[in-house]
Amino acid sequence: VAIDATGITLDNASSHYCKRIGKPYKKRPFLKTTFFVDIDNYIILLHKSRRNNRHDTIDAKILFKKLDKKFNPETIYGDRGYDDEKIFEFIDETLRAEPLILQRRIDIQNHRRKGHYRRKHFKTFDYCEYLQRNKIETTNSMFKRRFGSSVKSRGAKRQKLEVFFRVIAYNIDRLIRLGREIMLIFIRILRVAY
């Protein structure tokens, strides 16, 4: 299981188009969406959308609590944005999983690091295994290419709802591509119900 955040823009006009027509534009607003992804099947397990720009660890703590209730991962991959002692502690103590989170300042010696759990997992950190985290970047790319990188809705609740439905559509698409018969039975039941 891997965690990462991506931005989904809230307007449709590209910066290139705005420059061409001479329209002034500011920094584009975006909806920050954090995903927990099963990196073996490229399926989005959990997601959290936030309209304000916040640090990755804020949404991660909420998603880790949900992950604890629904799934039992063996390894959790994350980038430097999730390098927090409380996250390492939660993964180690509550989830009983191995955190493969790249720590900031890897040039510092282990005895000078802050945090018991960060020191503990720095010793066993395997960079070659950590490179599996790139699969979540692939998932973000597939999600945006298939369903667009911008949201059409205007209100905050509708924007989050639109991303939620895109996640459901993405997962259905992945299950069909993987050839899961359970999902096909579910689709047949829905067709009969309508």
C-alpha positions in Angstrom: 0.0 0.0 0.0 1.3 3.5 -0.9 0.2 7.0 0.0 0.6 10.1 -2.1 -1.2 13.4 -2.9 -2.0 15.0 -6.2 -3.6 18.2 -7.3 -6.7 18.5 -9.4 -7.3 21.9 -10.9 -10.5 23.8 -10.4 -10.6 25.6 -13.7 -10.5 24.4 -17.3 -8.4 27.1 -18.9 -4.8 26.1 -19.4 -2.0 28.6 -18.6 -0.8 28.3 -22.2 -4.2 29.3 -23.6 -4.4 32.2 -21.1 -1.0 33.5 -22.3 -2.0 33.2 -26.0 -5.2 35.3 -25.6 -3.5 37.7 -23.3 -5.8 36.9 -20.3 -4.1 37.6 -16.9 -4.0 34.6 -14.6 -2.9 33.9 -11.1 -1.8 30.7 -9.5 -4.3 28.2 -10.4 -6.5 26.9 -7.6 -6.5 23.2 -7.0 -8.2 20.5 -5.0 -5.6 18.4 -3.1 -6.5 14.8 -3.1 -4.6 12.1 -1.1 -4.8 8.5 -2.2 -4.0 5.2 -0.6 -3.3 2.8 -3.4 -2.9 -1.0 -3.7 0.3 -0.9 -5.7 0.0 -4.5 -6.9 -3.3 -3.9 -8.7 -3.3 -0.1 -9.0 -6.6 0.2 -7.2 -7.4 3.3 -5.0 -8.3 2.0 -1.6 -9.0 5.3 0.2 -9.0 9.0 -0.7 -9.4 12.4 1.0 -9.9 15.6 -0.9 -9.2 19.1 0.6 -9.7 22.4 -1.1 -7.2 24.3 1.1 -3.5 23.9 0.7 -2.3 21.9 3.7 0.6 19.7 4.5 0.5 16.0 3.5 0.6 14.7 7.1 -2.7 16.3 8.1 -4.7 14.2 5.6 -2.4 11.2 6.2 -3.3 10.9 9.9 -7.0 10.7 9.0 -6.5 8.2 6.3 -4.2 6.0 8.4 -7.0 5.7 11.0 -9.4 4.6 8.2 -6.8 2.2 6.9 -6.5 0.6 10.3 -10.2 -0.2 10.4 -10.5 -1.6 6.8 -7.2 -3.0 5.7 -4.2 -4.9 7.0 -1.1 -3.8 5.0 2.3 -5.3 5.4 4.3 -2.4 4.0 3.4 1.3 3.6 5.3 3.4 1.1 5.5 7.2 1.2 7.6 10.1 0.1 9.3 12.7 2.3 6.1 14.6 2.8 5.0 11.8 5.2 8.2 11.8 7.3 6.7 12.4 10.7 7.4 10.7 14.0 3.7 10.3 14.8 3.1 8.6 11.4 6.0 6.2 12.0 4.7 5.4 15.5 1.2 4.8 14.2 2.4 2.5 11.4 4.7 0.6 13.7 2.5 0.3 16.8 -1.1 0.2 15.5 -0.9 -1.1 12.0 2.1 -3.4 12.7 3.4 -2.7 9.2 6.8 -1.7 7.9 7.0 2.0 6.9 9.1 2.6 3.8 9.0 6.4 4.0 12.0 8.3 2.7 13.3 10.5 5.5 14.5 14.0 5.1 18.2 14.6 5.5 19.4 11.1 4.9 23.0 12.3 5.2 22.6 12.7 9.0 23.9 9.9 11.1 21.3 7.7 12.8 22.2 8.6 16.4 21.6 12.3 15.6 18.1 11.7 14.3 15.0 12.9 16.2 12.4 10.3 17.2 12.7 6.7 18.3 10.6 5.2 15.5 12.4 7.2 12.8 15.8 6.0 14.1 14.5 2.4 14.3 13.3 2.3 10.7 16.2 4.2 9.2 18.4 1.2 10.0 16.2 -1.2 8.1 15.3 1.2 5.2 15.7 -0.5 1.8 15.9 2.0 -1.0 15.5 -0.6 -3.8 12.2 -1.7 -2.2 11.2 1.9 -1.7 11.3 2.4 -5.5 8.0 0.5 -5.6 6.4 3.8 -4.4 6.7 5.1 -8.0 3.7 2.9 -8.8 1.4 5.4 -7.0 2.7 8.1 -9.3 1.6 5.8 -12.2 -1.8 5.5 -10.6 -2.1 9.3 -10.3 -1.2 9.6 -13.9 -3.7 7.0 -15.0 -6.4 8.6 -12.9 -5.8 12.0 -14.4 -5.5 10.8 -18.0 -8.6 8.7 -17.9 -10.9 11.1 -16.0 -9.3 14.5 -16.5 -7.1 16.7 -14.3 -9.7 19.4 -13.7 -13.0 19.5 -11.9 -16.0 21.0 -13.6 -18.1 21.7 -10.5 -18.1 25.0 -8.7 -19.1 24.3 -5.1 -16.7 22.6 -2.6 -19.0 19.7 -1.7 -19.8 19.0 -5.4 -16.1 19.1 -6.3 -15.3 16.5 -3.6 -18.3 14.4 -4.7 -17.1 14.6 -8.4 -13.7 13.3 -7.3 -15.4 10.6 -5.3 -17.3 9.4 -8.3 -14.2 9.5 -10.5 -12.5 7.3 -7.9 -15.3 4.8 -8.1 -15.3 4.9 -11.9 -11.5 4.4 -11.9 -11.7 1.4 -9.6 -14.5 -0.2 -11.7 -12.3 0.4 -14.8 -9.3 -1.2 -13.1 -11.3 -4.2 -12.0 -12.7 -4.8 -15.4 -9.2 -4.5 -16.9 -7.9 -7.0 -14.3 -10.7 -9.4 -15.3 -12.3 -9.7 -12.0 -15.5 -11.8 -12.3 -17.0 -10.5 -9.0 -17.1 -6.9 -10.5 -18.8 -8.2 -13.7 -21.5 -9.9 -11.6 -22.0 -6.7 -9.7 -22.5 -4.7 -12.9 -25.0 -7.3 -14.2 -27.0 -7.0 -11.0 -27.1 -3.2 -11.4 -28.3 -3.5 -15.0 -31.1 -5.8 -13.9 -32.1 -3.5 -11.1 -32.6 -0.6 -13.5 
